[in-house]
């Protein structure tokens, strides 16, 4: 991928243009990476990891668009760490924060794997992937990562991935009349919501601004060092709430994030009192608070791990296959 960038050291080969999204992620001062932290039950052997990557990830055309020899020593970093380090969880958070400070070298495939052989509260070892966002979105990269793994029970088989079951159709012709009006109502509501969103978007460009809150950063805040603080949540608890409320896992996670954000703002606004005293109140958040965020969403259906595994297999068989932009 690095050979596609105009800053490449080689100018003797024809360059293939980046996709619009990839060009956006390569824009100056727009340094966007995907950070993945993976915990393992056993300590990691760097030689085994490199051998696996040599036969899987680096063979994928997304990471080596031109035939080139990838030196894994430049991409797999194994720092020397004290296995008895104090506060290992905090160390991992600080390490990931420091990793984001330096940009990736655009002259080589834009990925790194940091192997941290220290025991945390959740794992015996930690692997930290850093991949430039121009390589793809989170869903496609997770599919690619899963395609590089195999089952312990069957070393030749891909891991099993849960498939959402489709609800059976119970359409009754007698209800067709009401379904027709329901479809019209949903269509009209879609048009109305789209119109409202367009008007709000135009108003945002012209004059509508968010309220000044403790979480609104000053100009240039995007260049500050970020720290990734994580908490482990039991998926069974999330499923319990999902089933009780007849909703989805995503809805439960969004609710957790919204509740955490509300509690944080309530705490911060409670601090803004006289004499440094914390105001005790159930709700310190101002009424009518206006907050917005921008989320990039890939509307295309994810190809899944079967397609990613097929691409890797064909690359190993010296068959050229284009990866869709």
N, C-alpha and C positions, 0 to 999 in steps of 0.2 A: 504493500500500500504506500510505503514511503517513497517508492520510485515514481509514483504518480504526481507527487508534489513538485512544483517548479523549482523548489530549492534543492532538488536532488543533485547528487554529485555527478550523475551520468547524463549526458546530453546527446548521446549517439543513438538512442532508441526513441521511437515515436512514443509520445506521452498520451495516455488515455485520460480524458477529462474526468474530474470528480463529479459526483452527483451534486445537485443544488444544496442538499442538506449537508453533505460532506464539505463543500466549499464554505458554507456558513460556519461550521465547526472549526475550520482552519483560518477563519478571519482573525486579524490582529486583536489581541486583548479578549478573545473569546475562547479561552482555554477550557474545554469541557471534556471531562473524562468519566468513564464508568468505573467505579470502585466496587469490587466484590471481595468480601471477606468470608472464607470458607474454613470451618473447623473440622478437624479430623480426629478419629478415635485413637490413632497411633502416630508416632513420630514419623516425619517425612524423610525419605531418602532422596536427596537432590538428584543423584544419578538415575534413579528409577523414574523420577518425574521428568527429567530431561529426555530420557529414552522414550517415554510415552508421548511427550509433546512433539518429538522428532517425527513420530509416525502418525500423528493426528493433526494437531492444531496448525503447525507451521506448514503442513501440506495443503491447507485450505487456501483457495485462490484469493480469498478476502485478505489474507495476511501475507501473501507473497504473489502479487498479481503478475509479476514477471519471474521467469525462471531464475532463481538466485539461491545461493547457499546461505542459509540462516545460521548464524553463530549463536547458539542458545546461551552461551556464556554471557552474552550481552543482554539477554532478556530474563534470565533466571538469576535472581539475587538471593544469596544465602548469607545474611549477616551473622557474625559470631556473637552469640547471646549467652548470658549467664542463665542456665536452666532454673536457678533458684532466685531469680530476680523478684524484688518486692513489687507488689501490685501489678501483676502481669496484664490484667484486663486494661488498666489505665495505660500501661506501656503500649499495648496494641493500638489503642485509640490515638495516642500521641504519635506513634510510628506512621499510621495511616495519614494523619494530618500533615506530617513532614513530607510524606511521599508526594502530596499534591502541590508542594511548593515549586518543584522543578518541572519544566516542560519535557515532553518526550522528544527524542531526536527524530526529526522528520526524514532522515536519510535511511531509515531502516523500519521494518514492520513495527507498528505503533502499539506494542503490548509489552507488559512486564509481569513477571510473577515473583513475588517476594515470599520466601519460605521462612517462617518464624517457628523454630522448634522450641517453643516454650509452652508450658502447661497453663491454660487459663481455666476459668470456672466452668467452661462449657466444652473444652476440647484439649487434647493432648498436644496438638500442633495447629498452626494457623497458616493458611495460604492467602495472600493478598494479591488479587489480580488488578492491574491498572491497564485499561484499554481505552484508546481514544474513541470518542463518541462517533467519529466519522466512520468507524468500522461497522457500525450498526446500532440498533436499539437494544434495550435490555432483554426483551423476549427472544430475539434472534441469537444473541450471544449466549444466553442461558441454554437455548436449544443446542447450540454448537458445543458448549461445555459438556452437556449431558451426552452428546453424540461421541465424545472422546472417552467416555467411561463404559464399563461393561459390568455385568452381574457377577458377583462372587460365586454364585452357584453355576453359572454358565459363562465362561470367559469370552465366548463368541457372541453372546446375545446382548442387545441394547437394554438399558434399564427400562423398567415398566413405568409408564406415565399414565396417571388417571385420565380417563376420558369422560367428559360430561355426557350424561345420558339425556337423550331427547325425550321430552314428555310425549306420550301417545296422543294422537288426535282423537277427540271425542265430539267432532262436529255433528250437529243435528240439523237436518234440512229445515225443520220447523223453526229453528232459531235463525235461519238465514236472513230474515227481514231485519232483526235486531242487530245482527253482525254487520249488515250493510250500513246502518246508521252509525254504529260504533266506529266503523272504518272511516266514514266521512268526518265524524267528530275528531278522531285522532289525527286525521290529515289536516283539518282546520287548526287544531291546536299546534301541530308541528309548524305550520306556516306562521302562526302568531308568535310562537316562541322564537322562531328564526328572525322574524322582523324585530322583536324586542332586542335580541342579541346584537343584531346589526346596528340598531340605533344606539345601544349602550357602547358598542365598539367605536362608533363615530364620535359619540360624546366624550369618550375617554381620550381620543386623539385630540379633540378640540379644547375641552375645559374640565372634564370630570376627573378628579383626583381622589386618591385614597386619603383617609384621615391619617394624621400623624400619630403613630402609636409606638410603643417601645420596640416592636419588631420591624419597624420600617427603617431601613438603613440609609445612611447619608450617601451622597454621590461618591462613587469609587469603592463602595463596600464589597462589590463583587471581586475585587482584587485582594481582599484580606484573606488570611489563612483560615481555612475551615477545619473544624474538628468533628469527627464522626463519633457520636456517643450512641451506643446501641443498648437495647434491653431485650432479653429473651422472653418470648411470650409463648405459652403453651397453646399449640394449635387446637387441642381438644377443647380448651376453654372457648376459643373463638367459634368453633363448630357448635358448641352448646348454645351460645348466644344466637348464632345464625339460625339454628333450628327453632329456638324459642320464639324468635321474632319473625320467622318465615322470610328471611332475607338472604343476602349473599355474603360470602367472606369479605369481598371488597367493601361492602357497606359497613360491616363491623369494623374493619380496619380504618376506614374513613371516619367513623364515629369515634374511635379511640383517639385518632389524631386531632379531631376537632375538640374533643373533651380535654385533651392535654393542652392544646393551644388556649382554650378558654381559661383553664386553671392558671396557666402561666400569666396570661394578661391580667386576670383578676389579682394575682399576687403582685405583679409589677405596679398596677394602678393603686393597690393598697399601700404600697411603700411611699407614695407621693403625698405625705401628710406633714403637718407641722411638728417641730421638735424631734424629728426622726422617728416618731412612733408609727408602728404599723397599724393601719386602720383595720379593725375587725368588722367584716361585713360579708354577707353571703354573696354579694355581687358588687364589685367595685368597677366593673366595665361600663364605660359610658354608653348611654342608649343611642341607637342609630349608628353604631360603629360600622365602617365600610372598609372591608378588606377584600382584595382580589389577588389572584395568582395566575400565572400562565403555565400550562402544562402541554408539552408536545406529545401528541398522540398519533401512533401509527395506525391508520385505518385499514391497512392491508392485513389479511389473515396470515398468521405465523405459519411458516412452512413445516415446523416441527422437527423433531430429532431424526426422523427417518430420512428426510431430504438432506439434512446436514451430514448424516453418516454416509449417504450415497455419494455426496460430493467429495468427501474425504477419501472414500474408497476409490473413486474414479481418478482422483489426483494421484493416489498411490499406484494406480495402473497406468499412469502417464497419459491419461485421456483429459484433454482440455475441456473444461465446462465453465461457462460464465455464471457468476453468482449474481442474481437479480439485484439491481439497485433499488 
